[in-house]
Amino acid sequence: MRPNNALQRTAAGRHVSCLRASHAAFQVSLSSGVRPLQMPYRVSFEMWGEGFRPSRVPFRFTKQHDSGAIGTVGRYRGEPLPYGSASYVVPASVPNADRIKHLVQIIEPLLAGIRDAGATDWHISIGRYYSSQCNEAYSLEELHLIARLRCGFTYSAYSVTEEDEAEWKRKLESREPVA
């Protein structure tokens, strides 16, 4: 393995390319439950649709707006939004190794209601913020859990300074809005 920006295939068959150093202490493996506590980690379920009204789903999402709500930012600022959207962010109190399982346990029972409320698209979003190295491997069990939600997932790894990493960790743990 080359230590700088090496592309590797994980046991789950997924490519991961976010190596910046070769220090093994920072390697992450969900299957073994090993996660460095200092590395901020965000897992969420994102859903949307033109007629989606998340307010009709009997669940309190982390963030939501119904189709037709007045936009507050972006190209629809001050205009009715032509789509509804919602997201659920796994709380920082859930251990990193349990976040996929937690997400599926929360969202799977809601899927019929999410569809009935008009959602047409959804996915899992995973964000990692690291200053040294970032490897990720998903167990076969976790991939099966994700498949139960009948969706894909996006994975983003962000290289940040150690100070920024500490700030992201603080924000994610306090549930402050993050980009």
Residue frames as qw, qx, qy, qz and C-alpha x, y, z in Angstrom:
[[0.000, 0.891, 0.455, 0.000, 0.00, 0.00, 0.00],
 [0.378, 0.406, -0.038, 0.831, 1.33, 3.43, -0.90],
 [0.262, -0.433, -0.583, 0.636, 1.03, 5.82, 2.07],
 [0.090, 0.369, 0.053, -0.924, -0.17, 8.94, 0.22],
 [0.589, 0.350, -0.036, -0.727, -3.65, 8.90, -1.31],
 [0.036, -0.134, 0.969, 0.202, -3.51, 5.15, -1.91],
 [0.711, 0.006, -0.177, -0.681, -6.59, 3.55, -3.43],
 [0.057, -0.181, 0.970, -0.155, -7.46, 0.27, -1.77],
 [0.622, -0.226, -0.540, -0.520, -10.27, -2.27, -1.94],
 [0.431, -0.360, 0.591, -0.579, -11.87, -3.14, 1.38],
 [0.180, 0.013, 0.981, -0.070, -13.12, -6.57, 2.36],
 [0.445, 0.540, 0.555, -0.450, -16.62, -5.38, 1.47],
 [0.553, 0.397, 0.561, 0.471, -15.43, -4.66, -2.09],
 [0.086, 0.972, 0.220, 0.017, -15.68, -0.88, -1.74],
 [0.607, 0.359, -0.116, 0.700, -12.83, 1.39, -2.72],
 [0.376, -0.883, -0.179, 0.216, -11.58, 3.88, -0.17],
 [0.603, 0.385, -0.019, 0.698, -9.21, 6.66, -1.06],
 [0.219, -0.921, -0.034, -0.319, -8.45, 9.01, 1.78],
 [0.830, -0.330, -0.100, 0.439, -5.07, 7.97, 3.08],
 [0.173, 0.939, -0.176, 0.240, -2.65, 10.76, 3.93],
 [0.136, -0.652, 0.704, -0.245, -0.37, 8.93, 6.31],
 [0.700, 0.085, -0.695, -0.139, 0.40, 5.32, 7.05],
 [0.132, -0.305, 0.710, -0.621, 0.05, 5.32, 10.83],
 [0.384, -0.203, -0.877, -0.207, -1.93, 2.15, 11.60],
 [0.074, -0.279, -0.702, 0.651, -3.34, 3.51, 14.87],
 [0.324, 0.317, 0.088, -0.887, -5.79, 5.65, 12.92],
 [0.245, -0.035, -0.829, -0.502, -7.19, 2.86, 10.76],
 [0.549, 0.021, 0.346, -0.760, -10.91, 2.41, 11.13],
 [0.269, -0.020, -0.914, -0.304, -12.80, -0.84, 10.81],
 [0.614, -0.237, 0.056, -0.751, -16.50, -0.99, 11.55],
 [0.840, -0.044, -0.510, -0.182, -16.47, -4.77, 11.51],
 [0.604, -0.037, -0.620, 0.500, -14.13, -4.86, 14.49],
 [0.356, -0.851, -0.385, 0.002, -15.76, -1.87, 16.16],
 [0.566, -0.321, -0.035, 0.758, -12.48, 0.06, 16.26],
 [0.209, 0.841, 0.269, 0.420, -12.93, 3.81, 15.83],
 [0.396, 0.034, -0.310, 0.864, -10.72, 6.62, 17.00],
 [0.114, -0.739, -0.588, 0.308, -12.81, 8.81, 19.27],
 [0.159, -0.570, 0.041, 0.805, -11.19, 12.01, 18.07],
 [0.085, 0.030, 0.655, 0.750, -12.33, 11.58, 14.43],
 [0.452, 0.297, 0.290, -0.790, -15.67, 13.35, 13.89],
 [0.043, 0.116, 0.936, 0.329, -18.19, 11.15, 12.13],
 [0.455, 0.248, 0.209, -0.829, -21.66, 12.10, 10.82],
 [0.056, 0.171, 0.939, 0.293, -24.25, 9.60, 9.59],
 [0.386, 0.306, 0.268, -0.828, -27.62, 10.77, 8.30],
 [0.346, 0.401, 0.824, 0.203, -30.63, 9.67, 6.26],
 [0.115, 0.348, -0.127, -0.922, -31.65, 12.21, 3.62],
 [0.299, 0.441, 0.836, 0.134, -35.00, 12.13, 1.80],
 [0.155, 0.405, -0.051, -0.900, -36.88, 14.37, -0.62],
 [0.276, 0.403, 0.818, 0.303, -39.57, 14.54, -3.31],
 [0.010, -0.312, -0.303, -0.900, -41.57, 17.09, -5.29],
 [0.524, -0.534, -0.294, -0.595, -44.70, 16.53, -3.24],
 [0.595, -0.113, -0.690, 0.396, -43.01, 15.31, -0.08],
 [0.383, -0.703, 0.048, -0.597, -44.57, 16.47, 3.18],
 [0.465, 0.138, -0.776, 0.404, -42.40, 15.13, 6.02],
 [0.307, -0.218, 0.417, -0.827, -44.78, 16.73, 8.53],
 [0.825, -0.055, -0.178, -0.533, -47.15, 13.84, 7.70],
 [0.708, 0.125, -0.668, 0.195, -44.66, 11.27, 8.99],
 [0.645, -0.733, -0.080, -0.200, -45.13, 10.60, 12.73],
 [0.817, -0.151, -0.095, 0.549, -41.48, 11.24, 13.53],
 [0.101, -0.971, 0.060, 0.209, -39.41, 14.26, 14.51],
 [0.799, 0.405, 0.002, 0.444, -36.65, 14.56, 11.91],
 [0.538, -0.351, -0.071, 0.763, -33.48, 16.49, 12.65],
 [0.069, 0.395, -0.176, -0.899, -34.38, 18.92, 9.86],
 [0.308, 0.420, 0.828, 0.209, -37.39, 19.07, 7.56],
 [0.251, 0.371, 0.019, -0.894, -39.56, 21.23, 5.33],
 [0.580, 0.453, 0.665, -0.128, -42.71, 20.46, 3.38],
 [0.316, 0.298, 0.554, 0.710, -43.13, 21.02, -0.33],
 [0.057, -0.795, -0.434, -0.420, -44.53, 24.52, -0.74],
 [0.506, -0.713, -0.191, 0.446, -42.77, 25.98, 2.32],
 [0.256, 0.960, -0.091, 0.074, -41.13, 29.35, 1.68],
 [0.829, 0.176, -0.193, 0.495, -37.41, 28.98, 1.02],
 [0.399, -0.896, -0.006, 0.197, -35.00, 30.81, 3.31],
 [0.326, -0.625, 0.525, 0.477, -31.75, 30.33, 1.37],
 [0.447, -0.005, 0.775, 0.446, -30.53, 29.55, -2.13],
 [0.004, -0.099, -0.572, -0.815, -32.30, 29.92, -5.44],
 [0.307, -0.567, -0.693, -0.323, -35.77, 29.55, -3.87],
 [0.227, -0.231, -0.471, 0.821, -35.24, 32.15, -1.15],
 [0.264, 0.280, 0.186, -0.904, -38.58, 33.91, -0.55],
 [0.585, 0.150, -0.474, -0.641, -40.41, 31.52, -2.92],
 [0.891, -0.152, 0.259, -0.340, -42.40, 28.32, -2.36],
 [0.214, -0.450, 0.847, 0.183, -40.09, 25.31, -2.48],
 [0.717, 0.234, -0.389, -0.530, -41.02, 22.86, -5.27],
 [0.701, 0.059, -0.706, 0.089, -39.92, 19.92, -3.13],
 [0.661, -0.684, 0.136, -0.276, -40.03, 18.72, 0.44],
 [0.617, 0.372, -0.627, 0.296, -37.06, 17.27, 2.26],
 [0.697, -0.667, 0.139, -0.224, -36.06, 15.87, 5.61],
 [0.542, 0.429, -0.665, 0.283, -32.98, 14.46, 7.27],
 [0.803, -0.587, -0.005, -0.102, -32.30, 12.44, 10.36],
 [0.327, 0.652, -0.601, 0.325, -28.81, 12.71, 11.84],
 [0.808, -0.263, -0.501, 0.163, -27.73, 9.88, 14.12],
 [0.386, -0.907, 0.089, -0.146, -26.98, 11.43, 17.53],
 [0.318, 0.661, -0.611, 0.298, -23.33, 11.71, 18.57],
 [0.556, -0.436, 0.570, -0.420, -24.24, 9.74, 21.70],
 [0.974, 0.157, 0.109, -0.122, -24.59, 6.60, 19.55],
 [0.560, -0.497, 0.538, 0.388, -21.18, 4.89, 19.36],
 [0.269, 0.579, -0.510, -0.576, -19.58, 5.12, 15.92],
 [0.001, 0.147, -0.971, -0.190, -19.59, 1.35, 15.45],
 [0.201, 0.413, 0.854, -0.243, -23.38, 1.25, 16.05],
 [0.205, 0.441, 0.022, -0.874, -24.50, 4.18, 13.88],
 [0.326, 0.089, -0.704, -0.624, -25.52, 2.24, 10.76],
 [0.243, -0.293, -0.922, 0.075, -27.49, -0.27, 12.85],
 [0.019, 0.468, 0.491, -0.734, -29.14, 2.57, 14.81],
 [0.246, 0.309, -0.272, -0.878, -30.07, 4.41, 11.61],
 [0.352, -0.062, -0.825, -0.439, -31.70, 1.33, 10.07],
 [0.188, -0.370, -0.851, 0.323, -33.59, 0.53, 13.30],
 [0.100, 0.481, 0.299, -0.818, -35.01, 4.06, 13.36],
 [0.293, 0.378, -0.340, -0.810, -35.75, 4.56, 9.64],
 [0.104, -0.023, -0.940, -0.323, -36.86, 1.11, 8.42],
 [0.063, 0.503, 0.821, -0.264, -40.21, 1.19, 10.29],
 [0.145, 0.668, 0.173, -0.710, -40.85, 4.68, 8.86],
 [0.180, -0.153, 0.668, 0.706, -40.19, 3.87, 5.16],
 [0.097, 0.537, 0.799, 0.252, -43.84, 3.19, 4.23],
 [0.083, -0.860, -0.381, 0.329, -44.90, 6.47, 5.85],
 [0.230, -0.550, 0.317, 0.738, -42.04, 8.34, 4.17],
 [0.156, 0.135, 0.771, 0.602, -43.19, 6.99, 0.77],
 [0.004, -0.697, -0.716, -0.042, -46.84, 7.76, 1.57],
 [0.153, -0.818, -0.167, 0.530, -45.86, 11.33, 2.48],
 [0.526, 0.845, 0.042, -0.086, -44.44, 11.76, -1.04],
 [0.297, -0.693, 0.579, 0.310, -40.72, 11.06, -0.75],
 [0.861, 0.487, -0.063, -0.130, -39.36, 9.70, -4.02],
 [0.653, 0.494, -0.438, 0.372, -35.64, 9.63, -3.27],
 [0.591, -0.766, 0.214, -0.133, -33.51, 8.89, -0.21],
 [0.755, 0.357, -0.450, 0.316, -30.02, 7.85, 0.74],
 [0.714, -0.618, -0.101, 0.313, -27.63, 7.47, 3.64],
 [0.347, 0.833, -0.220, 0.370, -24.96, 10.14, 3.90],
 [0.817, -0.441, -0.097, 0.359, -21.73, 9.50, 5.77],
 [0.269, 0.877, -0.198, 0.345, -19.19, 12.26, 6.46],
 [0.819, -0.349, -0.139, 0.434, -15.77, 11.85, 8.08],
 [0.093, 0.955, -0.174, 0.222, -13.53, 14.72, 9.14],
 [0.908, -0.254, 0.002, 0.332, -9.90, 13.75, 9.66],
 [0.007, -0.948, 0.299, 0.109, -6.50, 15.35, 10.06],
 [0.349, -0.540, 0.745, 0.176, -4.18, 12.34, 9.70],
 [0.104, 0.106, -0.919, -0.366, -5.71, 9.37, 7.94],
 [0.660, 0.124, 0.299, -0.678, -9.09, 7.93, 7.13],
 [0.194, 0.075, -0.932, -0.297, -9.81, 4.32, 6.21],
 [0.643, 0.009, 0.306, -0.702, -13.28, 2.85, 6.25],
 [0.227, 0.050, -0.941, -0.246, -14.50, -0.71, 5.90],
 [0.664, -0.116, 0.139, -0.726, -18.09, -1.91, 6.19],
 [0.339, -0.103, 0.929, -0.110, -18.99, -5.41, 7.31],
 [0.157, -0.193, -0.834, -0.492, -21.28, -7.61, 5.26],
 [0.138, -0.577, -0.748, 0.297, -23.87, -7.20, 8.04],
 [0.011, -0.581, -0.133, 0.803, -23.76, -3.40, 7.69],
 [0.119, 0.163, -0.596, -0.777, -24.10, -3.61, 3.91],
 [0.171, -0.383, -0.890, -0.179, -27.15, -5.86, 4.37],
 [0.094, -0.621, -0.532, 0.568, -28.61, -3.33, 6.83],
 [0.063, 0.430, -0.207, -0.877, -28.14, -0.50, 4.31],
 [0.136, -0.054, -0.808, -0.570, -29.75, -2.66, 1.58],
 [0.052, -0.505, -0.836, 0.209, -32.85, -3.08, 3.78],
 [0.079, 0.654, 0.230, -0.716, -33.51, 0.65, 3.31],
 [0.604, 0.550, 0.513, 0.263, -33.41, 0.15, -0.48],
 [0.137, 0.988, -0.044, -0.047, -31.07, 3.04, -1.00],
 [0.719, 0.390, -0.248, 0.519, -27.52, 3.90, -1.80],
 [0.495, -0.798, -0.121, 0.322, -25.17, 5.90, 0.34],
 [0.414, 0.807, -0.189, 0.378, -22.73, 8.69, -0.14],
 [0.773, -0.467, -0.094, 0.419, -19.44, 8.75, 1.68],
 [0.303, 0.860, -0.120, 0.392, -17.35, 11.89, 1.98],
 [0.745, -0.391, -0.168, 0.514, -14.03, 12.23, 3.75],
 [0.128, 0.956, 0.013, 0.262, -12.81, 15.74, 4.48],
 [0.699, 0.029, -0.272, 0.660, -9.18, 16.52, 5.19],
 [0.212, -0.924, -0.100, -0.302, -9.00, 19.19, 7.88],
 [0.207, 0.565, -0.574, 0.556, -6.45, 20.60, 10.29],
 [0.388, -0.185, -0.818, 0.382, -6.26, 19.16, 13.81],
 [0.099, 0.167, 0.365, -0.910, -7.92, 22.34, 15.10],
 [0.529, 0.053, -0.319, -0.784, -10.74, 22.04, 12.57],
 [0.536, -0.091, -0.835, -0.084, -11.14, 18.36, 13.44],
 [0.184, -0.217, -0.711, 0.644, -11.62, 19.29, 17.10],
 [0.292, 0.179, 0.088, -0.936, -14.14, 21.99, 16.11],
 [0.573, 0.001, -0.596, -0.563, -16.14, 19.57, 13.90],
 [0.422, -0.158, -0.865, 0.221, -16.18, 17.04, 16.73],
 [0.019, 0.224, 0.508, -0.831, -17.52, 19.69, 19.12],
 [0.435, 0.148, -0.170, -0.872, -20.22, 20.79, 16.63],
 [0.568, -0.029, -0.741, -0.358, -21.32, 17.26, 15.81],
 [0.340, -0.198, -0.830, 0.395, -21.51, 16.30, 19.47],
 [0.088, 0.318, 0.421, -0.845, -23.51, 19.42, 20.35],
 [0.353, 0.565, 0.734, 0.130, -25.72, 19.02, 17.24],
 [0.059, 0.687, -0.052, -0.723, -24.87, 22.52, 16.01],
 [0.735, 0.650, 0.126, -0.147, -25.57, 23.02, 12.30],
 [0.476, -0.432, 0.568, 0.514, -22.71, 21.86, 10.12],
 [0.358, 0.525, -0.399, -0.661, -22.12, 22.28, 6.42]]
